[in-house]
Amino acid sequence: MAKIAQVIVDVPTMQTNRPYSYLVPSELADAVHPGMRVSVPFGKGGREVGGMVIGVDEQAQTLPTFSGKLKPLTALLDLASVLNPELLELSDWLATHTFAFRISTIQTMLPAALKTKSHKLLVADQSIADAHLAGLFTNGQLDFTAAKLAPNEVDQLAKLQQSGIVHADYAVENRAKVKTVTWVQSQLTTDQIVDVRPTIRANATKQQQLLDVLTTCQTPQPLAKLTENSALARADFSAAAKRGWVTLTERESYRDPYAQKDIAATRAMTLHADQAAAVAAITGAIESATPQPFLLEGVTGSGKTEVYLQSIAAALAQGKTALMLVPEIALTPQMVNRVRGRFGKQVAVLHSGLSAGEKYDEWRRIERHEAAVVVGARSAAFAPLDNIGLIVMDEEHETSYKQDDNPRYHARDVLLWRAKYHHAPVVLGSATPSLESRARAERGVYQSLLLPERINQQPLPPVTVIDMREQLKAHTESNFSTALLDALKLRLERGEQSVLMLNRRGFSSFVMCRDCGFVLKCPNCDVSLVLHMDTHTMKCHYCGHEETIPKICPNCHSRRISYYGSGTEKVAAELTTLLPDVRIIRMDADTTRRKGAYEKLLTDFGEHKADILLGTQMIAKGLDYPDVTLVGVLNADTALGLPDFRASERTFQLLTQVSGRAGRADKPGEVFIQTFNPDHYAIQLAQKQDYERFFRVEMKMRHLGNYPPYYYTALITASAQDENVAARRMFELAEQLKAQLSDTTVILGPTPRSIARINNRYYYQIVLKYKQEPHLQTVLAKVLDDAQKEQRQGLQVAIDMEPQSFI
């Protein structure tokens, strides 16, 4: 009986958010499996689109009442599944959970080489018995894209792959090609080399040298190695191949992003009592296959990383794999060094700082079971690991774990889902857990593990809060108080290092005419342009618009243009003036654009090539340098003034985290926090690093305001190039929600977003707050369905469940 493939087509609309049925040609009946990408005809015109097979059924079972004629699959894009059953199931859950299209969640899980039109090669790993099939391969490879194969040939090749005789490689044209290296195999025995020598002219020195090399290399060798260790070039070996002396073959070679680094091996450290108790609890859950979430709350420097490493070792000892997430690309190099130092080549890395080819190769290593430990940022939550025994999420409070674009998922939710699937524990680690996670630990949903002391028994560094209002009365305006500047000078004299944080990049926040008050704004967004002196331009940090720095006011034509506010670039310039001999490394979005920039800057700082590391919040977490004895926060108020209920929490977390960079080794540390709001509870409690007190105070504030973790939230946003279109639709939607949702659900808005226009689109929003809303799923699905019809008029509607910000 004919088989039917259930396919999610690559057309992201509500109408295609369900599988379509396609007939599997009889010659492909054994080749098609769930998790394969296929090409199918779609629509009345039969245009070819890609799709993902999510199920294969017998026709009578699938379509008992269907009397029409099904379209057949056009082609298989894979000969083996690229998504395993777990990830297929996860994609369905994620689409429902985030109100996203199923095809969007599927593509989120795949590397770039598999998201677009791919070039496919079949590579023979063993000799192929069938002479006809073997004849399709050249030098062990078959160009599957270009080859015109009969359906029965495709079926037979699929069986070869399923048997492990061949494997498929994918490469996006001009982006992620499979990297190969040339290997040399001698075709002459040592006796034959002796016979060949007399036939060579005496002055043919290159040939004589090549025979010398072959005499000592009777086993296959990489060409690069042979040319490096001799005076021979590739052309010499190519000429030898024509004479039949050698055979040159291309072999696949992974692009290892850390291949050039000599990472020293490390051994497990002796644990103190709290660490040992944490490892014992986690190991017990691994051994019993219990999907228990743990909240590992430990002060900065308390040894959370060693707990992770020894717990991962326990999972590997059970024959299982481990997945570890870190929030920032900047943290990945240091964490990778520690994990690789402990587990070597078993470690694979996935994050956005890798090239497309490196990501593709790391994904293939994981999918082929060549890596047992995966370390990466948010997207690594979908790593194709099997038999997961442990999942770790470091700095679990970080907002970068939430995806801003569709599908708007939180990595923590994905990890908890995968943990249940694999019956594996999850360790959520932080010195300053999110209020949601800490509240779940109090209710017993998470098991709490505490590390209250630093591993070196050093006390947490003393924190001094400096009232910048008083400083401004004492002397002219500066980014540095007298106390912080004196502390910096003292570290320079001692040869110690300092970390300075200012969570604003650029030179100045804005430029203003002192005669008429005109502020230069972005023509596309409702924000002022930021001055960047290194490029001599004004930039918009939202849409990327750039223009030259004005010398004359466009409004009144005055030349009295002044720069206001400070960014990291301006602070670096001021530091150079105040401390002429100081060496500064600046680390922000402008200096870390190029691949590898994060790691290079941090390596340089670790090697004492700079005295001061100046940066935005990316330097606040995870960095561990023994000679850093001073941390300075230049303006602790940058987030406090934002209209966001999480502003105090983020300020406390950031100040506590950055304070923990000081005094992590034997030398005592010191922290200075400069602020215009010294009496704010977030700053006062960060000074004491009193998380428990902050948790109580902030939970009271959340309870009074009916915000998470007491309520769930959803954010509905509409945008259009015409402001009236967006506003009208949102007011209609508000009435619809009031009529269909229960009275216990709080509906805030509609209101314009705090930045109402971005990239020439106007944004309006509605916030929902609820504890239990039985109609929510149905109502919001209907909202998305209706939005599809309006999208042609330029109106876009988005739904974000549990947003990290309402701004």
C-alpha positions in Angstrom: 0.0 0.0 0.0 1.2 3.5 -0.8 2.7 5.7 1.9 1.8 9.2 2.7 4.3 11.8 4.0 3.1 14.5 6.4 5.1 17.6 5.4 5.4 21.0 7.1 6.1 23.3 4.0 8.5 26.2 4.1 5.7 28.8 3.8 5.3 30.6 7.1 1.5 31.4 7.3 -1.3 30.2 9.6 -2.8 28.2 6.7 0.4 26.2 6.4 0.9 25.7 10.1 -0.2 22.1 9.8 1.2 19.2 7.8 0.2 18.7 4.2 -0.1 15.1 2.8 2.1 14.1 -0.1 2.2 10.7 -1.9 5.6 8.9 -1.5 6.6 7.4 -4.8 6.8 3.7 -4.5 10.5 3.7 -5.4 11.1 5.9 -2.4 8.9 4.0 0.0 11.8 2.8 2.2 13.8 6.0 1.9 11.4 8.6 3.4 11.5 9.0 7.2 10.4 11.8 9.6 13.0 14.5 10.1 14.1 14.6 6.4 13.9 17.7 4.3 12.0 17.3 1.0 11.1 19.3 -2.1 7.3 19.3 -2.8 4.9 21.0 -5.3 2.7 23.5 -3.4 -0.3 25.5 -4.4 -2.3 25.6 -7.6 0.7 26.5 -9.7 2.7 23.6 -8.3 5.7 25.7 -7.4 8.5 23.9 -5.7 9.1 24.6 -2.0 11.1 23.0 0.7 9.6 21.2 3.6 10.1 18.9 6.6 8.7 15.4 6.9 7.1 15.0 10.3 5.4 11.7 9.8 4.9 8.8 7.3 1.7 6.8 7.3 -0.2 4.2 5.3 -2.6 5.9 2.9 -5.7 4.0 4.2 -5.0 5.1 7.8 -4.2 8.7 7.0 -6.8 9.7 4.5 -9.8 7.3 4.9 -12.3 9.6 3.3 -10.1 11.4 0.8 -11.0 10.7 -2.8 -8.8 13.2 -4.7 -5.4 12.7 -6.1 -2.4 13.5 -3.9 0.6 15.2 -5.3 3.8 13.2 -5.0 7.0 14.3 -3.3 9.4 15.8 -5.9 12.7 15.0 -4.3 14.5 14.0 -1.1 16.9 16.7 0.1 18.4 14.3 2.7 19.1 10.6 2.7 18.9 10.5 6.5 16.9 12.4 9.1 18.5 15.8 10.1 16.0 16.2 13.0 15.6 13.3 15.4 12.2 12.4 17.0 12.9 14.5 20.1 13.6 17.7 18.2 10.6 17.1 15.9 8.4 16.8 19.0 10.1 19.8 20.6 9.4 21.9 17.4 5.7 21.2 17.8 5.7 22.2 21.5 7.7 25.3 20.8 5.3 26.5 18.0 2.4 26.1 20.4 4.2 27.6 23.4 5.5 30.7 21.5 2.7 31.2 19.0 5.1 30.7 16.2 4.9 28.8 12.9 6.0 25.2 13.0 8.4 25.8 10.1 10.0 28.7 12.0 10.7 26.5 15.0 12.1 23.7 12.8 14.5 26.1 11.1 15.6 27.5 14.4 17.0 24.1 15.3 19.1 23.7 12.1 22.5 25.2 11.2 22.5 27.7 8.4 23.8 25.1 5.9 20.5 23.2 6.3 18.1 26.2 6.4 18.6 27.2 2.8 19.2 25.6 -0.5 22.1 23.2 0.2 24.7 21.5 -1.9 24.8 17.8 -1.0 27.7 15.4 -1.3 27.6 11.7 -0.5 30.9 10.4 0.9 31.7 6.7 0.9 33.0 5.5 4.3 33.4 1.9 3.2 33.8 0.1 -0.1 30.4 -0.3 -2.0 29.7 -3.8 -3.1 27.3 -2.9 -5.9 29.4 -2.0 -8.9 26.8 0.3 -10.5 26.5 2.3 -7.3 30.2 2.3 -6.7 30.6 3.7 -10.3 28.5 6.8 -9.3 31.3 7.9 -6.9 34.5 9.7 -7.9 37.3 9.7 -5.4 34.8 8.4 -2.9 32.3 11.2 -3.4 29.0 11.7 -5.3 27.6 15.1 -6.0 24.1 14.4 -5.0 22.7 17.8 -6.1 24.1 17.7 -9.6 23.7 14.0 -10.3 20.6 12.9 -12.2 19.7 9.9 -10.3 16.8 7.5 -10.9 14.4 6.9 -8.1 15.6 3.3 -7.5 19.2 4.7 -7.3 18.1 7.2 -4.6 16.4 4.4 -2.7 19.5 2.2 -2.8 21.8 5.1 -1.7 19.4 5.8 1.2 19.8 2.2 2.3 23.6 2.6 2.1 23.5 5.6 4.3 21.2 3.9 6.8 23.7 1.1 6.9 26.6 3.5 7.6 28.4 2.7 4.3 28.0 6.3 3.1 27.2 9.6 4.8 25.9 12.9 3.5 27.5 16.3 3.7 25.8 19.6 3.2 27.3 22.9 2.1 25.6 26.2 1.5 27.1 27.6 -1.7 29.7 30.3 -1.0 29.2 29.9 2.7 29.6 26.6 4.5 31.4 24.2 2.2 32.8 21.0 3.6 36.5 21.6 4.2 38.8 18.9 2.8 42.6 18.4 3.0 44.8 16.5 0.5 46.3 13.2 1.7 49.2 11.4 0.0 49.4 7.6 -0.4 52.6 6.1 -1.8 52.1 3.6 -4.6 55.7 2.5 -4.5 57.1 0.0 -2.0 60.6 0.6 -0.7 62.0 -2.0 -3.1 60.2 -0.3 -6.0 61.7 3.1 -5.0 65.2 1.5 -5.2 64.4 0.3 -8.7 63.0 3.7 -9.8 66.0 5.8 -8.7 68.4 4.9 -11.5 65.8 5.9 -14.1 65.7 9.5 -12.9 68.1 12.2 -14.3 70.9 13.2 -11.9 69.8 16.8 -12.0 66.1 16.0 -11.1 66.7 16.9 -7.5 63.0 17.4 -6.6 62.1 13.9 -7.8 65.0 12.4 -5.8 63.8 14.4 -2.7 60.3 13.1 -3.2 61.5 9.5 -3.4 63.4 10.2 -0.1 60.1 11.3 1.5 58.2 8.3 0.2 60.8 6.0 1.6 60.1 7.1 5.1 56.3 7.6 4.6 54.7 4.4 3.4 51.4 5.2 5.2 49.0 7.9 4.1 50.1 11.4 5.2 48.6 14.9 4.9 50.1 16.8 2.0 50.5 19.9 4.1 52.6 18.0 6.6 54.9 16.6 3.9 55.4 20.0 2.2 56.0 21.7 5.6 58.8 19.2 6.5 60.5 19.3 3.2 61.5 21.6 0.3 58.8 20.1 -1.9 55.6 21.9 -3.1 52.2 20.6 -4.0 53.1 20.7 -7.7 55.8 18.1 -7.1 53.3 15.7 -5.6 50.9 16.4 -8.4 53.6 15.5 -10.9 54.4 12.3 -8.9 50.7 11.4 -9.1 50.7 11.6 -12.9 53.7 9.2 -12.9 51.8 6.8 -10.7 54.1 7.2 -7.8 51.5 8.5 -5.4 47.7 8.8 -5.1 46.2 12.1 -3.9 42.8 11.9 -2.2 40.7 14.6 -0.5 39.6 13.9 3.0 37.0 15.8 5.1 38.5 18.0 7.8 36.5 19.7 10.5 36.9 23.5 11.1 37.8 23.6 14.7 37.3 27.1 16.1 39.8 26.3 18.9 42.3 24.3 16.9 45.1 26.9 17.2 44.8 27.1 21.0 46.9 25.1 23.3 44.4 24.4 26.1 46.1 22.9 29.1 44.5 19.8 30.6 43.1 20.3 34.1 42.1 17.9 36.9 39.2 17.9 39.2 39.7 20.1 42.2 39.1 19.2 45.8 35.6 20.4 46.7 34.7 22.2 49.8 31.7 20.9 51.8 29.0 23.0 50.0 30.3 22.2 46.6 30.5 18.5 47.4 26.9 18.5 48.7 25.8 20.1 45.4 27.7 17.6 43.2 26.3 14.7 45.3 22.7 15.9 44.8 23.2 16.5 41.0 25.0 13.1 40.6 22.2 11.3 42.4 19.7 12.8 40.0 21.8 11.7 37.0 22.1 8.2 38.3 18.4 7.9 39.0 17.5 9.6 35.7 15.3 12.1 37.6 14.5 15.4 35.6 15.0 17.5 38.8 15.6 21.2 38.3 18.3 22.5 40.6 18.9 26.2 41.4 22.6 26.5 42.3 22.8 29.9 44.0 26.4 30.8 44.8 28.2 34.1 45.5 30.7 35.2 42.8 33.8 33.2 43.1 32.2 30.3 45.0 33.2 27.6 42.5 30.0 27.1 40.6 32.0 26.1 37.4 33.8 23.3 39.3 30.4 22.0 40.4 29.3 22.0 36.7 32.5 20.2 35.5 32.4 17.5 38.1 28.7 16.9 37.5 29.3 16.7 33.7 32.0 14.1 34.4 29.5 12.1 36.4 27.1 12.2 33.4 29.9 11.1 31.0 30.8 8.3 33.4 27.3 7.0 33.0 27.7 6.9 29.2 25.5 10.0 28.8 26.0 13.4 27.2 25.9 16.9 28.7 24.7 20.3 27.5 25.9 23.6 29.0 24.7 27.1 28.1 26.4 30.4 28.9 24.6 33.7 28.1 27.2 35.8 26.3 29.6 35.1 23.4 32.2 37.0 25.5 31.9 34.3 28.2 32.2 31.4 25.8 36.0 31.4 25.3 36.8 31.2 29.0 34.2 28.6 29.7 35.2 26.6 26.6 38.8 26.6 27.8 37.8 25.2 31.2 35.4 22.6 29.8 37.9 21.6 27.1 40.7 21.5 29.6 38.7 18.9 31.5 37.1 16.9 28.7 39.3 17.5 25.6 38.1 16.8 22.1 34.7 15.5 23.5 33.6 19.2 23.6 31.7 20.9 20.8 31.0 24.6 20.7 27.9 26.4 19.3 27.4 30.2 19.3 26.9 33.1 17.0 30.6 34.1 17.1 31.6 31.1 14.9 31.7 31.3 11.2 28.9 29.5 9.2 31.4 26.7 8.3 32.5 26.3 11.9 28.9 26.1 13.2 28.1 23.5 10.5 31.1 21.3 11.4 30.4 21.5 15.1 26.7 20.6 14.5 27.8 17.6 12.4 30.3 16.4 15.1 27.4 16.5 17.6 24.9 14.8 15.2 27.5 12.1 14.5 28.0 11.4 18.2 31.6 12.5 18.0 31.1 15.1 20.7 29.6 14.2 24.1 29.6 17.7 25.7 28.2 20.9 24.1 29.0 24.4 25.3 27.3 27.4 23.7 25.0 30.3 23.9 21.2 30.4 23.5 20.9 28.5 20.2 22.9 25.6 21.6 19.7 24.6 23.5 18.8 22.8 20.3 22.0 20.9 19.9 21.2 17.4 18.4 22.5 15.5 21.4 21.2 12.0 22.2 21.0 10.4 25.6 21.4 13.7 27.6 22.4 13.0 31.2 22.8 16.6 32.4 21.9 20.1 31.4 23.6 23.2 32.8 22.5 26.8 32.4 25.1 29.3 33.8 24.0 32.8 34.8 20.4 31.7 34.4 19.1 35.2 35.2 20.5 36.7 32.0 17.9 38.2 29.6 20.0 37.2 26.5 18.6 33.7 27.0 15.3 35.1 25.6 15.0 35.2 21.8 13.7 38.6 20.6 12.6 37.5 17.2 10.2 34.7 16.1 10.1 32.2 17.7 10.3 34.1 20.9 11.4 31.3 23.2 13.3 31.4 26.4 16.2 28.9 26.5 15.4 27.9 30.1 11.9 26.6 29.0 13.5 24.6 26.1 16.1 23.1 28.5 13.4 22.1 31.0 11.4 20.4 28.2 14.4 18.5 27.0 15.3 17.5 30.6 11.9 15.9 31.0 12.3 14.1 27.6 15.7 12.7 28.6 14.9 12.2 32.3 17.9 14.4 33.1 18.5 17.0 35.8 18.9 20.7 35.0 21.3 22.9 36.9 20.4 26.6 36.8 23.3 28.6 38.3 23.6 32.2 39.3 24.9 34.5 42.0 21.7 36.6 41.5 18.9 34.2 40.3 15.9 35.7 38.5 13.0 36.3 40.9 11.0 33.7 38.9 13.6 31.0 39.5 14.1 31.9 43.2 10.4 31.9 43.8 10.1 28.4 42.2 12.9 27.2 44.6 10.9 28.6 47.6 7.9 26.7 46.4 9.9 23.5 46.0 9.5 23.4 42.2 13.3 23.7 42.0 15.7 22.1 44.5 17.9 24.8 46.1 21.7 24.3 46.3 23.7 27.0 48.1 27.3 28.0 47.8 27.5 30.9 50.3 31.3 31.4 50.5 34.1 32.0 48.1 36.4 28.9 47.5 39.5 30.8 48.5 37.9 31.9 51.7 38.5 35.5 50.6 35.7 37.8 51.7 33.6 39.5 49.1 35.2 42.8 48.1 34.1 45.9 50.1 31.8 48.2 48.0 31.9 52.0 48.2 28.9 53.9 46.9 29.9 57.4 45.7 27.2 60.1 45.5 28.0 61.9 42.2 25.8 64.8 43.2 28.3 65.7 45.9 31.2 65.1 43.5 29.8 67.6 41.0 29.6 70.2 43.7 33.2 69.7 44.6 34.8 69.9 41.1 34.0 70.2 37.4 32.0 67.5 35.6 33.9 64.3 35.1 33.2 60.6 34.6 35.5 59.9 37.5 35.1 60.7 41.2 38.2 61.6 43.2 38.1 58.3 45.1 37.8 56.1 42.0 40.6 58.0 40.2 42.9 57.7 43.3 42.1 53.9 43.4 43.0 53.6 39.7 46.3 55.3 40.3 47.1 53.0 43.2 46.5 49.9 41.1 48.8 51.3 38.4 51.6 51.8 40.9 51.1 48.2 42.2 51.0 46.6 38.7 47.5 45.4 39.3 44.5 45.5 37.0 41.1 47.2 37.0 37.8 46.7 35.4 35.5 49.7 34.6 31.9 49.3 33.4 29.7 51.9 31.7 26.7 50.4 30.1 26.6 52.8 27.2 28.8 52.7 24.1 29.8 55.5 21.8 31.4 58.9 22.6 28.4 61.0 23.7 24.7 60.2 24.1 23.6 63.0 21.9 24.6 66.4 20.5 22.6 69.5 21.2 22.7 73.1 20.0 23.3 75.4 23.0 21.4 78.3 21.4 18.1 76.7 20.4 18.2 73.3 22.1 18.0 71.3 18.9 18.9 67.6 19.3 19.9 65.6 16.2 17.6 62.6 15.9 17.4 59.6 13.7 15.2 60.2 10.6 13.8 56.6 10.9 13.4 56.2 14.7 12.2 58.3 17.7 15.6 58.4 19.3 18.6 60.7 19.2 21.7 59.8 17.3 24.8 58.8 19.3 28.2 60.4 18.6 31.0 57.9 17.6 34.3 59.7 17.4 36.3 56.7 16.1 34.2 56.7 12.9 33.4 60.4 13.0 29.7 59.7 12.6 26.4 60.0 14.3 24.8 56.5 14.6 21.4 55.2 15.4 21.7 52.1 17.7 18.3 50.8 16.5 18.2 51.0 12.7 21.9 51.6 11.9 21.4 55.0 10.3 24.6 57.0 10.0 25.4 60.6 9.1 28.2 63.1 9.6 28.8 65.0 12.8 27.1 68.4 12.4 29.2 71.5 12.8 26.3 73.9 12.3 22.9 73.6 13.9 20.4 72.5 11.2 17.7 74.5 13.0 19.2 77.9 13.8 22.6 77.6 12.0 24.5 78.3 15.2 28.0 76.8 15.6 27.5 76.3 19.4 27.1 72.5 19.1 27.9 70.6 22.3 28.2 66.9 23.2 26.2 65.5 26.2 26.5 62.3 28.1 29.3 59.8 28.0 29.9 56.4 26.3 32.8 54.0 26.6 34.6 55.7 23.8 34.5 59.1 25.5 35.5 57.6 28.9 38.5 55.9 27.2 39.6 59.3 25.8 39.2 61.0 29.3 41.2 58.2 31.0 44.1 58.7 28.5 44.1 62.4 29.5 43.9 61.8 33.2 46.4 58.9 33.2 48.7 59.4 30.2 50.6 56.1 30.7 47.6 53.8 31.2 47.0 51.0 28.7 43.2 50.5 28.0 41.3 47.7 26.3 37.8 48.9 25.3 35.2 46.2 25.0 31.8 47.1 23.6 29.6 46.3 20.5 31.8 48.6 18.4 35.1 46.9 19.2 33.9 43.3 19.1 32.2 43.2 15.7 34.9 41.1 14.0 35.1 37.4 14.5 37.3 36.4 17.3 37.4 39.9 18.8 36.0 38.9 22.1 38.6 36.2 22.7 41.5 38.4 21.5 40.6 41.3 23.8 40.1 39.1 26.8 43.3 37.1 26.1 45.3 40.4 25.8 43.9 41.5 29.1 44.7 38.2 30.8 48.3 38.5 29.5 48.7 42.0 31.1 48.8 43.8 27.8 46.4 46.4 29.4 46.0 47.9 32.9 42.3 48.7 32.5 39.4 46.7 30.9 36.7 49.3 30.1 33.4 48.0 28.7 29.7 47.6 28.7 27.7 45.0 30.6 29.4 42.2 28.6 32.4 42.4 31.0 30.2 42.1 34.1 29.9 38.3 34.2 32.0 35.2 34.3 35.4 36.8 33.8 38.1 35.5 36.2 41.5 37.3 36.4 43.6 36.9 39.5 45.2 40.4 39.2 42.0 42.4 39.0 41.7 44.1 42.4 39.5 47.1 41.4 36.1 47.3 39.8 34.5 50.7 39.1 30.9 51.2 37.9 30.9 54.7 36.3 27.1 55.2 36.3 24.9 52.7 38.1 21.7 54.6 37.1 21.6 53.7 33.3 18.9 51.1 33.8 17.1 52.5 36.9 15.3 55.2 35.0 13.8 52.9 32.4 10.0 52.3 32.5 10.4 48.6 33.1 9.2 46.6 36.2 12.5 44.6 36.0 14.7 47.8 36.1 15.6 47.4 39.8 16.3 43.6 39.5 18.6 44.2 36.5 20.5 47.0 38.2 21.0 44.8 41.4 22.1 41.8 39.3 24.5 43.8 37.1 26.2 45.6 40.1 26.5 42.4 42.1 27.9 40.5 39.1 30.5 43.1 38.1 31.5 43.6 41.8 32.4 39.9 41.8 35.1 40.4 39.3 37.4 41.9 42.0 39.6 40.0 44.4 38.9 36.5 43.0 42.4 35.2 43.9 44.8 36.0 46.7 44.8 39.7 46.4 42.0 41.6 48.1 39.6 43.5 45.9 37.7 46.8 46.1 34.6 48.1 44.3 33.4 51.7 43.7 29.9 52.4 42.4 29.2 55.9 41.2 25.5 56.9 41.2 23.1 59.8 41.4 20.6 57.6 43.3 22.6 56.4 46.3 19.5 55.8 48.4 17.8 53.4 45.9 17.3 50.0 47.5 18.8 48.2 44.5 22.1 50.1 44.9 22.2 49.9 48.6 21.6 46.1 48.7 24.0 45.6 45.8 26.6 47.4 48.0 26.0 44.8 50.7 25.6 42.0 48.1 22.6 41.0 50.1 20.6 39.0 47.6 18.2 37.5 50.1 17.1 41.0 51.3 16.8 42.2 47.8 14.6 39.2 46.9 12.2 40.0 49.8 12.0 43.7 48.9 11.5 43.2 45.2 9.0 40.4 45.7 6.9 42.8 47.7 7.1 45.4 44.9 6.1 42.8 42.3 3.1 41.6 44.5 1.9 45.2 44.9 2.1 45.7 41.1 0.7 42.3 40.1 3.8 41.4 38.1 5.8 38.2 37.7 6.4 35.9 39.5 2.9 36.4 40.9 1.4 36.8 37.5 2.1 35.5 34.0 2.4 38.1 31.2 2.0 38.4 27.5 2.9 41.2 25.2 1.0 41.8 22.0 2.5 44.3 19.5 1.2 45.8 16.3 3.3 47.8 13.9 2.7 49.6 10.6 4.2 52.4 8.6 1.0 54.3 9.1 0.6 55.1 12.8 -3.2 55.3 12.5 -3.3 51.7 11.1 -1.4 50.3 14.1 -3.3 52.3 16.7 -6.8 51.5 15.2 -6.0 47.7 15.0 -4.8 47.6 18.6 -7.9 49.5 20.0 -10.1 47.0 18.1 -8.0 44.1 19.5 -8.3 45.5 23.1 -12.1 45.4 22.8 -11.9 41.8 21.4 -9.7 40.7 24.3 -12.0 42.3 26.9 -15.0 40.4 25.5 -13.3 37.0 25.2 -10.9 36.8 28.2 -12.0 36.3 31.8 -12.4 39.3 34.2 -9.4 38.1 36.2 -7.0 38.9 33.4 -5.6 42.4 33.5 -5.4 44.2 30.1 -3.0 47.2 30.0 -3.2 49.4 26.9 -3.2 49.8 24.1 -0.4 52.4 24.3 2.5 53.4 22.0 5.8 51.7 22.9 8.3 53.8 24.8 10.1 54.2 21.5 7.1 54.5 19.3 8.8 54.6 15.9 11.7 52.3 14.9 12.9 52.0 11.3 9.9 54.0 10.0 7.4 51.6 11.6 5.0 52.7 14.5 4.5 50.4 17.4 1.5 50.0 19.7 1.3 47.4 22.4 -1.1 45.6 24.8 0.1 43.9 28.0 -1.8 40.9 29.5 -1.3 39.9 33.1 -3.0 36.7 34.3 -2.8 33.8 36.7 -5.1 31.3 35.0 -6.7 32.1 31.7 -8.4 29.1 30.1 -9.2 30.9 26.9 -5.8 32.5 26.3 -4.4 29.9 23.8 -7.6 30.0 21.6 -7.9 33.8 21.7 -4.3 34.5 20.8 -4.3 31.9 18.1 -7.3 33.7 16.6 -5.4 37.0 16.8 -2.5 35.6 14.8 -4.9 34.1 12.2 -6.7 37.4 11.7 -3.3 39.2 11.5 -2.4 37.0 8.5 -5.2 38.6 6.5 -4.0 42.1 7.4 -0.4 41.5 6.7 -0.8 42.4 3.0 -1.7 45.9 4.1 1.6 46.2 6.0 0.3 45.5 9.5 2.3 43.1 11.6 1.2 41.6 14.8 3.5 39.7 17.2 2.9 37.9 20.4 5.6 37.5 23.1 4.9 35.2 26.0 6.7 36.2 29.2 8.6 39.1 27.7 11.8 40.2 29.4 10.9 43.9 28.8 7.9 45.9 27.9 9.9 48.8 26.5 
